Amino acid sequence: MNATDRTPADLLSSALAADPGRPLVTFYDDATGERVELSVATFANWVAKTANLLQDELSVEPGDRVALLLPAHWQTAVWLLACASVGVVADVAGDPKAADVVVSGPEPESLEAARVCSGPRIALALRPLGGRFAPAAPEGFADYAVEVPGQGDRFAPYAPVDPEAPALIVAGREFSGAEVVERARAEASGLGLTGPGARILSGLPYDTWEGLSAGLYGPLASGGSVVLCRHLELAGAGVVDQRIEAERVSVTAR
């Protein structure tokens, strides 16, 4: 990664320039049996499309707040980097009433909580391969899987993103983009992410800094990759051990 990278979006741009074909996020859901692997290029394409959705369709501006009512999931990782690309604040498990946009998973309790947002509401089905809701998205919500495919594959913010502006809120703490990058870099070695090629398996939720660091920002800041596991508690010890071997995992966070 480049020493000049100041925002999470910068980290992704550097990863894309260095080796677009390498894996970045490998996702498992042990409740459904889903496995999906995203290279840096594929992940960056999803981020670009989602950032264009935010900027052009939802009309968000730098400093706006996007409440993310989502679990640890590859699509959540996409939204976090899309928010960073536009310069809006990603408020993880934040208050939808205080948000300009809310993004919800398919769980009834999340959808109900999201309804108090007066701005646009986006729902993710979190189905394998980014599938749509069937037969349709919940009333009052746009279906992410319907809206995002038609967005542009390249993204350019209307205004440069300020690295010192608020970028992330998690567990009640606010971070600027520069703070996210600096802390992720500083903590990467402690996670065992000692350089390019390091691969971490994380079963931690995304509602704490520790979960975000292990499950996204640390690997991105160190040139590594993550095997992100949802519902890891449903996998037996033997399954996890086999996954660690098959995915060439070098360190775990559980």
Backbone torsions as a table, in degrees:
resi	resn	phi	psi	omega
1	MET	NA	152.6	-177.2
2	ASN	-82.8	140.4	179.3
3	ALA	-64.6	-20.6	-178.4
4	THR	-85.3	-4.8	179.3
5	ASP	-63.9	127.0	-176.1
6	ARG	-118.7	-14.2	-179.6
7	THR	-131.7	161.3	175.2
8	PRO	-57.1	-34.6	178.1
9	ALA	-65.4	-35.4	175.4
10	ASP	-61.8	-42.4	179.1
11	LEU	-58.8	-42.1	179.6
12	LEU	-66.9	-39.9	178.4
13	SER	-61.8	-40.2	179.2
14	SER	-67.9	-40.1	177.4
15	ALA	-62.7	-39.0	179.9
16	LEU	-66.8	-39.5	179.5
17	ALA	-70.4	-32.9	-175.0
18	ALA	-76.9	-46.6	-174.9
19	ASP	-162.2	82.9	-174.5
20	PRO	-65.9	-21.6	-174.9
21	GLY	-88.3	-10.4	-176.1
22	ARG	-76.0	153.1	176.6
23	PRO	-64.2	143.6	174.0
24	LEU	-119.0	-50.2	179.1
25	VAL	-128.5	122.1	171.2
26	THR	-113.2	121.3	-172.1
27	PHE	-112.8	133.3	173.4
28	TYR	-121.5	139.9	169.2
29	ASP	-121.4	108.5	-175.3
30	ASP	-79.3	0.5	171.9
31	ALA	-89.2	-24.5	-176.4
32	THR	-118.5	-15.0	-175.6
33	GLY	84.0	7.5	-178.5
34	GLU	-70.1	139.8	168.0
35	ARG	-137.3	130.1	176.2
36	VAL	-140.4	138.3	178.9
37	GLU	-118.3	129.8	179.3
38	LEU	-115.9	122.8	171.7
39	SER	-71.3	169.7	175.7
40	VAL	-56.7	-43.6	-177.4
41	ALA	-65.3	-42.9	-179.9
42	THR	-66.9	-43.8	178.1
43	PHE	-61.3	-45.4	-179.4
44	ALA	-62.6	-33.6	177.6
45	ASN	-66.3	-43.0	175.6
46	TRP	-61.6	-41.2	179.3
47	VAL	-62.7	-45.5	-179.7
48	ALA	-60.8	-45.7	179.4
49	LYS	-62.1	-41.5	-178.5
50	THR	-70.2	-37.9	176.5
51	ALA	-63.8	-40.0	176.3
52	ASN	-64.7	-37.3	175.8
53	LEU	-60.8	-46.0	179.8
54	LEU	-62.3	-48.9	-172.6
55	GLN	-75.4	-45.5	-171.5
56	ASP	-93.2	-37.7	-176.6
57	GLU	-92.6	-39.0	-177.0
58	LEU	-97.2	-6.9	173.3
59	SER	57.9	36.2	175.6
60	VAL	-77.2	155.6	179.8
61	GLU	-128.8	157.2	177.4
62	PRO	-49.8	133.9	-178.6
63	GLY	96.4	-19.1	174.8
64	ASP	-64.1	159.7	-176.7
65	ARG	-113.5	131.9	177.3
66	VAL	-116.5	113.9	178.0
67	ALA	-82.1	124.6	-179.2
68	LEU	-107.3	101.7	178.4
69	LEU	-97.7	68.6	-170.3
70	LEU	-135.4	151.5	176.4
71	PRO	-83.0	179.5	170.9
72	ALA	-65.7	113.1	-172.2
73	HIS	-159.4	153.7	-179.4
74	TRP	-62.8	-32.7	179.1
75	GLN	-72.1	-29.3	173.5
76	THR	-65.0	-42.5	176.5
77	ALA	-58.5	-39.9	177.0
78	VAL	-61.1	-46.1	-179.3
79	TRP	-63.5	-39.4	178.7
80	LEU	-60.0	-43.3	-180.0
81	LEU	-75.5	-30.0	176.1
82	ALA	-66.5	-42.4	176.5
83	CYS	-60.2	-42.8	178.7
84	ALA	-63.9	-33.7	-179.5
85	SER	-68.3	-36.4	-178.5
86	VAL	-83.4	-29.8	-176.4
87	GLY	97.8	19.1	176.3
88	VAL	-96.1	163.3	-177.4
89	VAL	-88.3	121.8	174.4
90	ALA	-87.8	110.6	-177.7
91	ASP	-102.8	98.5	-174.4
92	VAL	-74.4	123.1	-177.1
93	ALA	57.2	31.8	-176.6
94	GLY	-80.0	174.8	-178.8
95	ASP	-77.3	113.9	-179.2
96	PRO	-61.5	-28.5	-178.8
97	LYS	-65.4	-28.8	-179.8
98	ALA	-93.3	2.6	-174.3
99	ALA	-99.2	152.7	174.3
100	ASP	-83.1	-29.3	177.1
101	VAL	-141.0	144.6	175.3
102	VAL	-123.6	140.4	178.9
103	VAL	-123.7	120.0	-173.6
104	SER	-119.7	150.1	167.9
105	GLY	-79.9	-175.2	-173.4
106	PRO	-84.3	-5.0	-176.5
107	GLU	-65.9	135.5	-177.5
108	PRO	-54.5	-38.8	-178.2
109	GLU	-67.7	-35.7	177.3
110	SER	-68.7	-43.3	179.5
111	LEU	-63.4	-40.3	179.3
112	GLU	-65.1	-42.9	178.4
113	ALA	-63.3	-36.3	-175.9
114	ALA	-69.5	-21.2	-174.3
115	ARG	-66.0	-17.2	-179.5
116	VAL	-78.3	-11.0	177.6
117	CYS	-68.9	129.2	-179.5
118	SER	-83.6	-10.5	179.7
119	GLY	-95.7	-166.3	179.7
120	PRO	-59.6	145.5	178.2
121	ARG	-123.5	126.2	179.5
122	ILE	-115.7	137.3	178.1
123	ALA	-120.1	140.3	177.0
124	LEU	-112.6	128.1	178.3
125	ALA	-73.6	-24.0	-177.5
126	LEU	55.8	35.4	176.3
127	ARG	-85.7	158.7	178.2
128	PRO	-53.3	142.1	179.0
129	LEU	63.4	22.9	177.6
130	GLY	70.0	33.8	-175.5
131	GLY	-68.8	162.6	-178.5
132	ARG	-80.1	166.4	167.8
133	PHE	-66.9	147.2	176.7
134	ALA	-127.2	126.7	1.8
135	PRO	-82.8	-17.8	-177.8
136	ALA	-157.4	164.4	177.5
137	ALA	-66.2	155.3	176.5
138	PRO	-57.1	149.0	-179.8
139	GLU	-58.4	133.2	179.1
140	GLY	91.1	2.0	-178.2
141	PHE	-126.2	145.7	168.8
142	ALA	-91.0	142.3	-179.5
143	ASP	-85.0	115.4	-179.6
144	TYR	-53.3	-42.3	-176.3
145	ALA	-68.2	-19.7	175.3
146	VAL	-86.1	-39.0	-172.1
147	GLU	-80.1	-33.5	-168.5
148	VAL	-81.1	-31.2	-174.3
149	PRO	-59.5	-33.5	-176.9
150	GLY	-81.7	-1.9	179.9
151	GLN	-76.1	160.3	-177.3
152	GLY	-66.3	150.5	-179.1
153	ASP	-83.4	-8.5	176.9
154	ARG	-124.0	146.8	-177.9
155	PHE	-130.8	138.0	172.7
156	ALA	-137.2	122.6	-179.8
157	PRO	-67.4	147.3	177.8
158	TYR	-66.2	-29.1	177.9
159	ALA	-133.1	144.1	178.7
160	PRO	-57.6	142.0	179.5
161	VAL	-80.2	127.3	179.6
162	ASP	-82.5	115.5	-178.6
163	PRO	-61.1	-23.9	-177.5
164	GLU	-90.6	-3.9	179.7
165	ALA	-80.2	154.4	176.5
166	PRO	-54.9	136.0	-177.3
167	ALA	-130.8	-27.2	-173.4
168	LEU	-147.2	136.8	169.4
169	ILE	-124.9	125.2	177.7
170	VAL	-145.0	133.5	-178.8
171	ALA	52.6	36.9	176.3
172	GLY	81.4	-0.9	-179.2
173	ARG	-107.7	137.3	-178.9
174	GLU	-101.1	138.1	178.2
175	PHE	-127.1	142.4	167.1
176	SER	-79.6	168.3	176.4
177	GLY	-60.4	-41.0	179.7
178	ALA	-64.2	-38.0	178.4
179	GLU	-66.1	-38.7	176.9
180	VAL	-59.4	-48.0	-178.7
181	VAL	-64.5	-47.3	-177.6
182	GLU	-63.3	-43.6	-178.6
183	ARG	-70.2	-39.9	178.5
184	ALA	-61.8	-42.2	177.7
185	ARG	-63.8	-44.7	-175.8
186	ALA	-65.7	-32.5	-174.8
187	GLU	-95.2	-8.4	-174.4
188	ALA	-59.0	-44.5	-177.9
189	SER	-65.3	-34.2	177.5
190	GLY	-66.0	-25.5	175.7
191	LEU	-81.6	-9.7	-175.8
192	GLY	94.4	6.9	177.8
193	LEU	-89.4	86.1	-169.4
194	THR	-93.6	3.8	177.5
195	GLY	159.1	179.2	179.6
196	PRO	-52.8	137.0	179.4
197	GLY	95.1	-15.4	177.6
198	ALA	-64.3	143.1	-173.8
199	ARG	-133.6	120.8	-176.5
200	ILE	-111.0	136.1	171.5
201	LEU	-98.8	123.4	-179.4
202	SER	-123.1	127.9	172.2
203	GLY	-111.1	13.3	-177.4
204	LEU	-79.4	145.7	175.4
205	PRO	-69.4	166.0	-178.1
206	TYR	-92.8	7.1	-175.2
207	ASP	-93.3	13.8	173.0
208	THR	-133.9	159.2	175.3
209	TRP	-60.0	-40.5	-177.9
210	GLU	-58.6	-41.4	178.6
211	GLY	-67.1	-41.1	179.0
212	LEU	-69.0	-37.4	-179.6
213	SER	-65.3	-47.9	-179.4
214	ALA	-72.3	-35.8	-171.5
215	GLY	-93.0	-2.9	179.6
216	LEU	-158.0	-64.5	-168.4
217	TYR	-68.7	-39.2	179.2
218	GLY	-61.6	-51.4	176.5
219	PRO	-59.1	-40.3	-179.4
220	LEU	-66.0	-38.3	-177.4
221	ALA	-75.5	-20.5	-174.4
222	SER	-107.6	-0.9	-176.3
223	GLY	79.3	17.8	179.4
224	GLY	-97.4	-159.5	178.6
225	SER	-149.0	164.7	-176.6
226	VAL	-126.7	139.2	166.5
227	VAL	-101.3	100.1	-172.8
228	LEU	-92.5	122.2	-173.1
229	CYS	-117.5	123.6	173.4
230	ARG	-101.7	142.5	-178.6
231	HIS	59.2	38.3	-179.0
232	LEU	-62.1	-24.4	179.5
233	GLU	-64.7	-16.4	178.9
234	LEU	-86.2	-10.5	179.9
235	ALA	-92.2	133.3	177.6
236	GLY	-70.2	163.6	-179.0
237	ALA	-57.6	-39.2	179.8
238	GLY	-64.6	-37.4	178.8
239	VAL	-64.9	-43.7	-179.5
240	VAL	-64.6	-42.6	178.9
241	ASP	-61.5	-41.8	178.1
242	GLN	-64.2	-39.1	179.9
243	ARG	-65.6	-42.4	179.0
244	ILE	-58.7	-41.8	179.6
245	GLU	-71.2	-46.3	-176.1
246	ALA	-65.3	-35.9	-177.5
247	GLU	-90.9	1.6	179.4
248	ARG	56.4	46.1	-180.0
249	VAL	-73.5	136.1	179.8
250	SER	-102.4	-19.2	-178.5
251	VAL	-156.4	153.5	-179.2
252	THR	-125.4	155.0	173.6
253	ALA	-135.5	107.7	-176.1
254	ARG	-137.0	NA	NA
